[in-house]
Amino acid sequence: AVPSSANLLTSLRLLGGARVAMTSGSPVKRPAPQQEGGDSSGTEEFVPISPKLKQPRKYTEAELEAEVEKRVQEALARQAARVEPPPMPAGDVLSIGDPVCGLIQLPWPARAFVDSRIFQRMRHIKQLGMCPYVYAGATHSRFLHSLGTSYLALELMKELQRRQLELNITNRDVLCVTLAGLCHDLGHPCYSHMFEHFMHKQGAVMRSAAAARQQALTLEEEALATRYERWTHEAASIRLLRLLFEELREPLREAGLTRDAEGDDFSFIEELIDPNKKELEQKLGTGRLKADWSQIMRGRPVEKAWMYEVVSNWRSGIDVDKFDYFRRDAYFLGIKRQFEHERYIKTVTVVMDPDGVPTLSPPSKDKDVLRDNMLELRKTLHHMAYQHKTVKKLESHMIDVLLLLNEGVRLTGEGGKKMTLAEAALEVDRVAYLKLTDSFVEGILLSGEDTCNHKACKEYEDRILNRRLMRMVATWDLPREGETVVVRDGKSTFVTQTLCPSEGAVIRGVLDGYDTACKTERPSVPRRDVPIEELRCFIAAFHTGMKDQDPMCRVVFHAKTGSAVPQQQGEDGGAKPLRRKVFVFWNPPYSKAGDEEETTLKRLHSAFKDWAENLIKQHVPTSMPPPPSPGKQAQRGPSPAASPVRALASATSQPLARKRSLKIATSARDDDDERALGRAR
């Protein structure tokens, strides 16, 4: 119960001249100073308690009474804000045991979403696509990941609702964010992210076919190819979410979701899943985000802008979606490393960024924890699993299988319309698209009953089941600006620009040098033609979530006092910038590997090395700077703010001492392997 202002004031008066402290920053009552002649003034002096007590303020009795009344009203308001609706019946709460999050409990409206065909199909979609063929335990599904993301979103919202009453977080807000976490991956078809590459390949196939005919695409064909190349699972998620809104109109109305002065709950959930990141970042960079917020987002006003950072954080990428899949993927991959998301949820708060827009703010002392335990874990997962060389091979083979299936399989869509796999995904057909699961595709491939799919079934058996994979020509970590590369002749070369060739340029470079390699690498072996279709190139990016930007510089941290810490500009000293890696594979028609195939692989590898060295030489300065003088400036080295290119232009600057040898790996056997095999024979 909250005491009345009269009772508080009476208590203060009964204490008389004793020193009374209410709270930090509250008034202190003490006797008034004696006037000349020994008489008191008849008034009392009230001095506020301040941590520094520099300029005490005097309170009259009337001011004290007003202050007490104000604090009582604030306490009553806080008490009213804590009032929750009656608890939901236990039978309506969705409870699921999860190996990663433990017992997951979600509010009853979530059950209506989970118990729908659109959501249940995710039980048959593996989270990591082709990774289970390399890491056998990584068979977890999108279904479990969606439940875990929803649970973490709910826990974060409830924690902030409890700790920061001034945010005015309503139960509608909590439910909307929870449902957004639950439905954020609805649009994933079979094999998760790999299917997006298959869709983009459809556009490339259309362009290649037009080029082979030496004809340009018509306007309709150009529009169709562009739609394929821009297809994303996020857009498909929004389409399926709107279907669920139609199906669950009555349960959502009972849950209180609506459109009114407080906001549009349905647009809010959609924007939480797929925010307009490009426009938001543009407004943030120009300082117009607060003023133009209502023109971009319709779900909630700018005072609740921080909610858009919970499920899909457009600002820094640190959100509950990554909290769950980092921990879940590491668990099922067998990687003994995880991010402690409970600490983040318990300590994060909402503060204003420099432009006056509320944002999620972790404590400044947790900066290294976030970097080392979360962002670096992301790079580890990409190195060990997502961008593993064998996973890339398997994905490429599976895309070939899907291309063959796309020619033979016809799905029945809405209204009985027959559609290919790609057409069903492009239109997000409410009947045909729901069939695109791992189980559906593998059922067709394993049965082999339809003669129209014979080629696809044979390719799947040879490449995936029997594991007759393409050969690795080369892998190469592309050097970054400011690094010194040691080439084959032993000379050190200083790179003045981060190398970023296109995949097509890599393949053309290898083919251009192939004839020369045939003359130098085992010239006695006949030359084998290598058509461009047999070479595959992938350029993987390893970073902390925002490519060449440092996410830590986008986060507004707060100090112990609760005030925001000024954002750091540029790159943090502990940041590890973007690193790109080139994979080149050779995919010849399957045959038992012999001397001719091994020789061809070595020649391709040699051609790639020649291309790589020529690429490096194109980004080398014409003259190296003279060695630094023994003065103080040379001892100090270049300024941290100076780029390596500027350091090269300065005669007194010391070039960075980062050296990388030109390490280019291949799966071809070297001469020592050949001699060992000969002795074994």
C-alpha positions in Angstrom: 0.0 0.0 0.0 1.2 3.5 -0.8 1.0 5.9 2.3 -0.8 9.2 1.8 1.0 12.5 1.6 -0.5 13.6 4.9 0.9 10.6 6.7 4.3 11.1 5.2 4.3 14.8 6.2 3.1 13.9 9.7 6.0 11.5 10.1 8.4 14.2 9.0 7.1 16.6 11.6 7.2 14.1 14.4 10.8 13.6 13.8 11.4 17.2 14.6 14.9 18.5 14.3 16.4 15.1 13.5 18.1 14.6 10.2 15.7 12.7 7.8 16.8 11.3 4.5 14.1 10.1 2.1 16.0 8.9 -1.0 19.0 10.1 -2.9 18.3 13.6 -4.0 15.4 14.0 -1.4 15.1 16.7 1.1 16.8 16.6 4.5 15.1 18.4 7.5 17.3 20.0 10.1 16.7 22.9 12.7 16.8 26.4 11.4 19.9 28.4 12.3 19.5 30.6 15.4 18.9 34.3 14.8 20.6 37.0 16.8 19.3 37.2 20.4 18.8 33.4 20.6 15.4 33.3 18.8 14.7 31.0 15.9 13.1 32.3 12.8 10.1 29.9 13.2 10.9 28.2 9.9 12.7 25.1 9.1 15.5 24.6 6.5 15.3 21.7 4.1 18.4 20.8 2.2 18.3 18.2 -0.5 20.7 15.3 -0.2 23.1 15.4 -3.2 26.0 13.2 -4.0 28.3 16.2 -4.1 26.3 18.7 -1.7 27.7 21.6 -3.6 24.8 24.1 -3.7 22.2 23.2 -1.1 18.7 24.3 -1.7 16.3 25.5 0.9 12.7 24.1 1.1 9.8 25.7 2.8 7.1 23.6 4.5 4.8 24.2 1.5 7.4 23.1 -1.0 8.1 20.0 1.1 4.4 19.2 1.1 4.2 19.6 -2.7 7.3 17.4 -3.1 5.8 14.7 -1.0 2.5 14.9 -2.9 4.4 14.6 -6.2 6.3 11.5 -5.1 3.1 9.9 -3.8 1.5 10.4 -7.2 4.5 9.0 -9.0 4.4 5.9 -6.7 0.7 5.5 -7.4 1.3 5.8 -11.2 4.1 3.1 -11.0 1.7 0.9 -9.0 -1.0 1.3 -11.6 1.5 0.5 -14.4 2.3 -2.8 -12.7 -1.3 -4.0 -12.9 -1.6 -6.9 -15.3 -4.6 -8.6 -16.7 -5.7 -11.8 -15.0 -3.3 -14.6 -15.6 -4.2 -16.8 -18.5 -5.4 -20.4 -17.8 -2.4 -22.8 -17.5 -4.0 -25.0 -20.2 -3.8 -22.3 -22.7 -0.1 -21.5 -22.2 2.1 -23.2 -24.8 4.8 -25.3 -23.0 7.6 -27.0 -24.9 10.7 -28.7 -23.7 13.8 -27.5 -25.6 17.3 -28.9 -25.4 18.8 -25.4 -25.7 16.4 -23.0 -23.9 14.9 -25.5 -21.4 11.2 -25.2 -20.8 9.7 -22.7 -23.2 6.4 -21.1 -22.2 4.6 -18.8 -24.6 1.2 -17.0 -24.2 -1.9 -18.7 -25.6 -2.1 -16.7 -28.9 1.2 -18.3 -29.9 -0.5 -21.7 -29.8 -2.9 -20.7 -32.6 0.1 -19.9 -34.8 2.1 -23.0 -33.9 -0.9 -25.3 -34.5 -1.2 -24.2 -38.1 0.0 -26.0 -41.3 2.1 -23.0 -42.3 4.1 -23.1 -39.1 4.2 -26.9 -38.7 5.9 -27.3 -42.1 9.0 -25.9 -40.5 9.4 -29.2 -38.7 10.5 -30.6 -42.0 13.0 -27.9 -42.9 16.5 -28.3 -41.5 18.1 -25.2 -40.0 21.5 -25.6 -41.6 20.6 -27.0 -45.1 23.4 -29.3 -46.2 25.5 -29.1 -43.0 24.2 -32.4 -41.6 26.1 -34.1 -44.4 29.3 -32.8 -42.8 28.2 -32.5 -39.2 25.9 -35.5 -38.7 24.3 -34.0 -35.5 23.2 -30.7 -37.0 19.7 -32.0 -37.9 17.7 -29.4 -35.9 14.8 -27.7 -37.6 13.5 -24.2 -38.3 10.6 -25.1 -36.1 12.7 -25.3 -32.9 14.7 -22.2 -33.8 11.5 -20.2 -34.2 10.2 -21.2 -30.8 13.5 -20.3 -29.2 13.6 -16.9 -30.8 10.0 -16.2 -29.7 10.9 -17.2 -26.1 13.9 -15.0 -25.9 12.0 -12.1 -27.4 9.3 -12.6 -24.7 11.9 -12.8 -21.9 13.6 -9.6 -23.1 10.3 -7.6 -23.3 9.1 -8.8 -19.9 12.4 -7.9 -18.3 12.3 -4.3 -19.7 8.6 -4.0 -18.8 9.5 -4.9 -15.2 12.6 -2.7 -14.9 11.8 0.4 -17.0 8.2 1.5 -16.2 8.7 4.8 -17.9 8.8 3.0 -21.3 5.1 2.3 -21.0 5.4 -1.2 -22.5 1.9 -2.6 -23.0 0.9 -6.2 -23.1 0.1 -5.6 -26.8 3.7 -4.6 -27.4 5.0 -7.7 -25.6 2.6 -10.0 -27.6 3.5 -8.4 -31.0 7.2 -8.8 -30.4 6.7 -12.4 -29.2 4.7 -13.3 -32.4 7.3 -11.6 -34.6 10.0 -13.8 -33.1 7.8 -16.8 -33.6 7.1 -16.1 -37.3 10.3 -14.4 -38.5 11.4 -17.6 -40.5 8.0 -18.7 -41.9 9.1 -18.0 -45.4 12.1 -20.5 -45.5 11.5 -23.2 -48.1 13.5 -26.5 -48.4 17.2 -26.4 -47.4 16.8 -22.9 -45.8 19.2 -20.3 -47.2 20.5 -22.6 -50.0 17.2 -22.3 -51.7 17.7 -18.6 -52.1 20.8 -19.3 -54.1 18.7 -21.7 -56.3 16.2 -18.9 -56.9 18.9 -16.4 -57.8 20.4 -19.0 -60.1 17.1 -19.1 -62.1 17.7 -15.4 -63.1 21.3 -16.3 -64.1 20.0 -19.2 -66.2 17.6 -17.0 -68.0 20.3 -14.5 -68.9 22.8 -17.2 -70.0 20.1 -18.8 -72.3 19.5 -15.4 -73.9 23.2 -14.8 -74.3 23.6 -18.2 -76.0 20.9 -17.3 -78.4 22.6 -14.0 -78.9 19.4 -12.2 -78.1 18.5 -9.7 -75.4 15.8 -10.4 -72.9 12.4 -9.0 -73.5 10.9 -6.5 -71.0 8.8 -9.3 -69.5 11.7 -11.7 -69.3 13.9 -9.0 -67.8 11.3 -8.3 -65.1 11.0 -12.0 -64.4 14.7 -12.5 -64.1 15.0 -9.6 -61.8 12.3 -11.0 -59.5 14.2 -14.3 -59.3 17.5 -12.5 -58.5 15.8 -10.4 -55.8 13.8 -13.2 -54.1 14.3 -13.4 -50.3 12.8 -15.5 -47.6 11.9 -12.5 -45.6 9.4 -11.3 -48.2 8.0 -14.8 -48.3 7.6 -14.7 -44.5 5.5 -11.6 -44.8 3.3 -13.2 -47.4 2.7 -16.3 -45.3 2.2 -14.2 -42.1 -0.6 -12.3 -43.8 -2.3 -15.6 -44.7 -2.1 -16.5 -41.0 -3.6 -13.1 -40.0 -6.6 -14.0 -42.2 -6.9 -17.5 -40.8 -6.5 -16.5 -37.1 -8.6 -13.3 -37.2 -10.8 -14.3 -34.3 -8.1 -15.5 -31.9 -6.0 -12.3 -32.6 -9.1 -10.2 -31.9 -9.6 -12.0 -28.6 -5.9 -11.4 -27.8 -6.4 -7.6 -28.2 -4.4 -7.1 -31.5 -5.9 -4.2 -33.4 -5.3 -1.0 -35.3 -5.9 2.2 -33.2 -4.3 5.4 -32.0 -1.5 3.4 -30.2 -0.4 1.7 -33.4 -1.1 -0.8 -36.1 -0.3 -4.2 -34.5 -0.3 -6.1 -37.7 2.0 -3.7 -39.5 4.1 -3.7 -36.4 4.7 -7.5 -36.5 5.6 -7.3 -40.2 8.0 -4.4 -39.6 9.7 -6.3 -36.7 10.4 -9.2 -39.0 11.5 -7.3 -42.1 12.3 -3.6 -41.2 13.2 -1.2 -44.0 16.9 -1.3 -43.0 18.3 0.6 -46.0 16.0 3.7 -45.4 16.4 3.5 -41.6 20.2 3.5 -41.9 20.1 6.4 -44.3 18.0 8.5 -42.0 20.2 7.5 -39.1 23.3 8.7 -41.0 21.7 12.1 -41.8 20.3 12.7 -38.4 16.7 12.7 -39.7 15.6 9.4 -38.1 13.5 10.9 -35.3 11.9 13.6 -37.5 11.0 11.2 -40.4 10.2 8.1 -38.3 6.4 8.2 -39.0 7.1 8.3 -42.7 9.0 5.0 -42.6 7.4 2.9 -39.8 3.6 2.6 -39.2 3.5 0.0 -36.4 4.7 2.1 -33.4 5.8 5.8 -32.9 9.4 6.8 -32.5 9.2 6.6 -28.7 9.1 2.8 -29.1 11.7 2.6 -31.8 13.9 0.4 -29.6 11.4 -2.5 -30.1 12.5 -2.8 -33.7 15.9 -3.9 -32.4 14.7 -7.0 -30.6 13.9 -9.5 -33.3 15.8 -8.1 -36.3 18.2 -5.4 -35.2 18.6 -3.1 -38.2 21.1 -0.9 -36.2 23.8 -3.4 -35.0 22.5 -6.9 -35.8 22.6 -7.9 -32.1 19.1 -9.5 -31.6 17.4 -12.5 -30.1 17.3 -14.3 -33.5 21.1 -14.5 -33.4 21.1 -15.3 -29.7 19.2 -18.4 -30.4 20.7 -19.7 -33.6 24.3 -19.0 -32.5 23.7 -21.1 -29.3 21.5 -23.7 -31.0 23.8 -24.2 -34.0 26.9 -24.5 -31.8 25.1 -27.0 -29.6 24.1 -29.3 -32.5 27.4 -28.8 -34.4 29.3 -30.0 -31.3 31.1 -26.6 -30.9 31.8 -26.1 -27.1 31.3 -22.4 -27.2 28.2 -20.3 -26.6 27.0 -16.8 -26.0 25.6 -16.0 -22.6 22.4 -14.2 -23.7 20.9 -14.3 -20.2 23.4 -11.6 -19.1 22.4 -9.4 -22.0 18.7 -9.7 -21.2 19.2 -8.9 -17.6 21.4 -5.9 -18.1 20.3 -4.2 -21.3 18.4 -1.0 -20.9 16.8 1.6 -23.2 18.6 5.0 -23.6 18.5 7.8 -26.1 21.0 7.8 -29.0 22.7 11.1 -30.0 19.7 12.0 -32.2 17.1 11.4 -29.4 15.9 8.1 -30.7 15.5 5.4 -28.0 17.7 2.3 -28.5 18.7 -0.8 -26.7 21.9 -0.2 -24.7 24.1 -2.9 -23.0 26.5 -1.9 -20.2 29.8 -0.5 -21.5 31.6 -3.1 -19.4 30.1 -5.9 -21.6 31.6 -4.6 -24.8 34.4 -7.1 -24.9 31.9 -9.9 -23.8 29.7 -9.1 -26.8 32.6 -9.0 -29.2 34.5 -12.1 -28.0 31.5 -14.3 -27.1 29.0 -13.4 -29.8 30.5 -11.6 -32.8 33.6 -13.8 -32.9 31.3 -16.9 -32.4 29.5 -15.9 -35.6 32.8 -16.0 -37.5 33.7 -19.3 -36.0 30.4 -20.8 -37.1 30.9 -19.5 -40.6 34.4 -20.9 -40.8 33.6 -24.3 -39.3 30.1 -24.9 -40.7 28.2 -22.4 -42.9 31.2 -21.7 -45.3 33.0 -25.0 -44.9 34.5 -26.1 -48.2 32.7 -29.5 -48.3 29.4 -27.8 -47.4 29.9 -25.4 -50.3 30.5 -28.4 -52.6 27.3 -30.2 -51.4 25.2 -27.0 -51.7 26.4 -26.6 -55.3 25.6 -30.2 -56.1 22.1 -29.9 -54.5 21.4 -26.7 -56.5 22.1 -28.7 -59.6 19.7 -31.4 -58.4 17.0 -28.7 -57.8 17.5 -27.3 -61.3 16.9 -30.8 -62.7 13.8 -31.3 -60.5 12.5 -27.9 -61.6 12.3 -29.3 -65.1 10.4 -32.4 -64.2 8.3 -31.7 -61.1 5.0 -29.9 -61.3 3.3 -28.9 -58.1 -0.5 -28.3 -57.8 -1.1 -24.8 -56.6 -4.1 -22.8 -55.7 -7.0 -23.4 -58.1 -5.3 -26.5 -59.5 -2.6 -24.5 -61.3 0.5 -26.5 -62.2 3.8 -24.9 -61.1 7.5 -25.6 -61.1 9.4 -25.4 -57.8 10.7 -21.9 -58.7 7.3 -20.6 -59.8 5.7 -21.8 -56.5 8.4 -20.0 -54.5 8.2 -16.8 -56.7 4.5 -16.5 -56.3 4.5 -17.8 -52.7 1.4 -19.9 -53.6 -0.6 -20.7 -50.5 -1.0 -24.3 -51.6 2.1 -25.2 -53.6 4.7 -23.3 -51.6 3.8 -25.1 -48.4 5.0 -28.3 -50.0 8.5 -27.1 -50.5 10.2 -28.9 -47.5 13.3 -31.1 -47.2 11.1 -34.1 -46.7 9.1 -33.5 -49.9 12.2 -33.1 -52.1 14.1 -36.0 -50.6 11.0 -38.2 -50.9 10.9 -37.6 -54.6 14.7 -38.2 -55.0 14.8 -41.4 -52.9 11.7 -43.0 -54.4 12.9 -42.6 -58.1 9.5 -43.7 -59.3 8.8 -40.8 -61.7 10.8 -41.3 -64.9 10.7 -37.5 -65.5 13.0 -37.0 -62.5 15.5 -39.8 -63.5 18.3 -37.4 -64.1 17.8 -35.6 -60.8 17.6 -38.9 -58.9 20.8 -40.1 -60.5 22.6 -36.9 -59.8 21.4 -37.0 -56.1 22.6 -40.6 -55.7 26.0 -40.1 -57.3 26.9 -36.7 -55.7 25.1 -36.6 -52.4 24.5 -40.2 -51.3 27.7 -41.8 -52.8 29.6 -38.5 -52.1 31.3 -38.2 -55.4 32.0 -34.5 -55.0 33.6 -31.9 -57.2 37.3 -31.3 -56.8 38.8 -28.3 -55.1 41.0 -26.3 -57.4 42.0 -23.7 -54.9 41.0 -21.8 -51.7 42.6 -18.4 -51.0 42.2 -15.9 -48.2 42.1 -12.6 -50.1 44.6 -10.1 -48.7 43.3 -6.8 -47.2 44.6 -3.3 -47.6 47.9 -2.8 -45.8 49.0 -6.4 -45.7 52.3 -7.7 -47.1 52.0 -10.9 -49.2 54.9 -13.2 -49.9 54.5 -14.6 -53.4 56.0 -17.7 -55.0 59.4 -16.2 -55.8 59.8 -15.3 -52.1 59.4 -11.5 -52.6 57.2 -9.5 -50.2 54.6 -7.4 -51.9 52.7 -4.6 -50.1 49.0 -4.5 -51.0 47.5 -1.0 -51.3 43.8 -2.0 -51.7 41.6 -4.8 -50.4 41.2 -7.3 -53.1 37.6 -8.2 -54.1 37.3 -9.8 -57.5 34.0 -11.1 -58.9 33.3 -14.8 -59.2 33.2 -14.5 -63.0 36.6 -12.7 -63.1 38.1 -15.6 -61.1 36.8 -18.2 -63.5 37.9 -16.3 -66.6 41.4 -15.7 -65.1 41.8 -19.5 -64.4 40.7 -20.4 -68.0 42.9 -17.7 -69.5 46.0 -19.2 -67.8 45.0 -22.9 -68.3 46.8 -23.2 -71.7 50.0 -21.9 -70.2 49.8 -24.3 -67.3 49.3 -27.2 -69.7 52.7 -26.4 -71.2 54.5 -26.2 -67.9 52.7 -28.8 -65.7 53.4 -32.3 -67.0 53.5 -31.4 -70.7 53.6 -35.1 -71.7 50.1 -35.6 -70.5 47.5 -34.7 -73.2 45.5 -31.5 -72.6 41.9 -32.0 -71.5 39.3 -29.4 -72.4 37.7 -27.7 -69.4 34.4 -25.9 -70.4 33.4 -22.9 -68.3 30.4 -24.7 -67.0 32.6 -27.2 -65.1 34.2 -24.5 -63.0 32.5 -23.1 -59.9 33.6 -20.1 -57.9 32.3 -18.9 -54.5 33.5 -15.9 -52.6 32.7 -16.2 -48.9 32.8 -13.3 -46.5 33.8 -13.8 -42.9 32.9 -10.8 -40.6 31.1 -9.9 -37.4 27.7 -9.3 -39.0 28.0 -6.0 -40.9 30.6 -6.8 -43.5 33.3 -4.1 -43.3 31.6 -2.2 -40.5 32.2 -2.8 -36.8 28.8 -3.5 -35.1 30.2 -2.3 -31.8 30.5 1.2 -33.2 26.7 1.1 -33.9 25.7 0.2 -30.3 25.0 2.9 -27.8 26.4 1.6 -24.5 25.6 3.0 -21.1 27.7 3.6 -18.0 26.9 2.6 -14.4 25.0 5.8 -13.9 22.7 4.9 -16.7 23.8 7.6 -19.0 24.7 6.8 -22.6 28.4 6.5 -23.4 29.5 8.5 -26.5 29.6 6.2 -29.6 33.0 5.4 -31.0 33.7 6.5 -34.5 35.4 4.2 -36.9 36.8 0.8 -36.0 37.4 -0.5 -32.5 40.9 -1.5 -31.6 39.7 -5.0 -30.9 37.7 -5.3 -34.2 38.7 -7.8 -36.8 37.7 -6.5 -40.2 36.0 -8.3 -43.1 38.0 -11.2 -44.6 37.0 -12.7 -47.9 37.9 -16.2 -49.1 37.8 -17.6 -52.6 36.7 -21.2 -53.3 37.3 -22.6 -56.8 35.9 -26.0 -57.6 36.1 -28.2 -60.7 33.1 -30.3 -61.4 33.9 -32.8 -64.3 31.5 -35.5 -65.3 31.9 -38.3 -62.9 34.6 -40.9 -63.7 37.1 -42.8 -61.6 39.9 -40.4 -60.7 43.0 -41.1 -62.8 46.3 -39.5 -63.8 44.6 -37.4 -66.5 42.1 -35.9 -63.9 44.8 -35.3 -61.4 47.0 -33.6 -64.0 44.1 -31.4 -65.1 43.4 -30.4 -61.5 47.1 -29.5 -61.0 47.1 -27.4 -64.1 44.0 -25.5 -63.0 45.6 -24.9 -59.6 48.7 -23.6 -61.3 46.6 -21.3 -63.5 44.8 -20.0 -60.4 48.1 -19.2 -58.7 49.3 -17.3 -61.7 46.1 -15.3 -61.8 46.3 -14.6 -58.1 49.9 -13.2 -58.3 49.0 -11.1 -61.3 46.0 -9.7 -59.3 48.3 -8.8 -56.4 50.8 -7.1 -58.7 48.0 -4.8 -60.0 47.6 -3.5 -56.4 51.2 -2.9 -55.6 52.7 0.7 -55.3 55.2 1.7 -58.0 57.8 2.5 -55.4 58.1 1.4 -51.8 58.7 4.1 -49.1 62.2 4.5 -47.8 62.9 3.0 -44.3 61.9 5.2 -41.4 64.5 7.5 -39.9 65.7 6.9 -36.4 63.9 10.0 -35.1 61.0 10.0 -32.6 58.4 10.0 -35.3 59.8 6.9 -36.9 59.9 5.2 -33.5 56.3 6.2 -32.8 55.1 4.8 -36.2 52.1 6.0 -38.1 49.0 7.5 -36.5 46.3 5.0 -35.7 43.9 7.1 -37.7 46.0 7.0 -40.8 45.2 4.4 -43.5 47.9 2.1 -44.8 47.7 3.8 -48.2 48.5 7.2 -46.6 51.3 5.5 -44.7 52.9 4.5 -48.0 52.8 8.0 -49.3 54.7 9.3 -46.2 58.5 9.1 -46.2 58.6 8.9 -42.4 55.7 6.5 -41.9 56.4 2.9 -41.1 54.4 0.3 -43.2 52.4 -2.2 -41.3 54.3 -5.4 -40.5 51.4 -7.8 -41.3 52.8 -10.5 -43.6 50.8 -13.3 -45.3 52.2 -16.0 -47.5 50.4 -16.7 -50.7 48.8 -19.9 -49.3 46.5 -21.4 -51.9 45.2 -24.9 -51.1 44.0 -27.6 -53.5 42.8 -31.2 -53.3 45.3 -32.3 -56.0 47.9 -34.8 -54.9 51.4 -33.3 -54.9 54.6 -35.1 -56.2 55.4 -36.6 -52.7 51.9 -38.1 -52.7 52.5 -39.6 -56.1 55.8 -41.2 -55.1 54.2 -42.6 -51.9 51.4 -44.1 -53.9 53.9 -45.6 -56.4 55.8 -47.3 -53.5 52.6 -48.6 -52.1 51.6 -50.1 -55.4 
